[in-house]
Amino acid sequence: MAPEVSPATDDYATRELPIQPTTPRPTAPVESAPRFRFIRDSAIVAYRNLLTILRVPTLLVTATVQPLMFVFLFAYIFGASLGGDQYREFLLAGIFTQTVAFNAAFTTVGLAGDLQKGIIDRMRTLPMSRLAVLMGRTLSDLVVNILSLVVMAICGYVVGWRINGSIADAALAFAIILLFAFAMSWVGALTGLISPTVEVAQSAGLIWMFPLSFISSAFISAQTLPGPLRTIAEWNPITAVSAAGRKLFENGSPPTFAPATGWPAEHCVEYAVICSVVILALAMPAALLQYRKVASH
């Protein structure tokens, strides 16, 4: 028979346990507002894209060398027969606009390459905004466009182009050109997302860009084009942005060029802004919808 244990002699029963200090539980970090998280994610993606350019500087050849070729080609080879010094002033706003439109290929090829390499799939697994991937890409290409404009402006001063208007008007002209560049980057993003390979993306980005840029008044007067081509050129967004730049830079046309007429020519600044806003309103949702499709596969 087991001996009875008296409660008085049971040390364990009578012993007072020390009170353990309570340590506060770690609180989860407060997440930033979605708006600030989106800005942060977009900046990180843009920084990543710019680092790629810094490590592979040959990617800037298209953004710097090609515009210089167009400036010297049109200024000295065609310019002599189209108006000389006055044509060079007329030319630069068109070169600015055409170059930023062609630079949309950076977005097209960059997104197509990220898709082909699986980088988009990796980004999809991260806790980040889906729109930030596209916004970061277009913002980094906007920086490339700013660099292109700086190079072309310096080259333009070499060949005789001058800003004859006020500094405020010139700043507004460059802002309109960059707004158009940003809008075209979103068109490039959509093109890159629907292209199965980088090679297809590169070709698709140029097929429609060449006729759009040359059926315009970027290099000639639209009044010389026949029939339907003249109507297309008059309402072409590249014509509007080029005309807005010339108006704000106060760069006149050669005397042999017929003056532009019609509502787009008379309201070129307003029409250029409207074109860019409409392109953004159409291309941004379409690109985001296509990104969600390809990222869900």
Summary of the structure (lengths in Angstrom):
residues: 297
radius of gyration: 29.4
end to end distance: 74.5
largest distance: 126.6
contacts: 930
relative contact order: 0.13
helix: 74%
strand: 0%
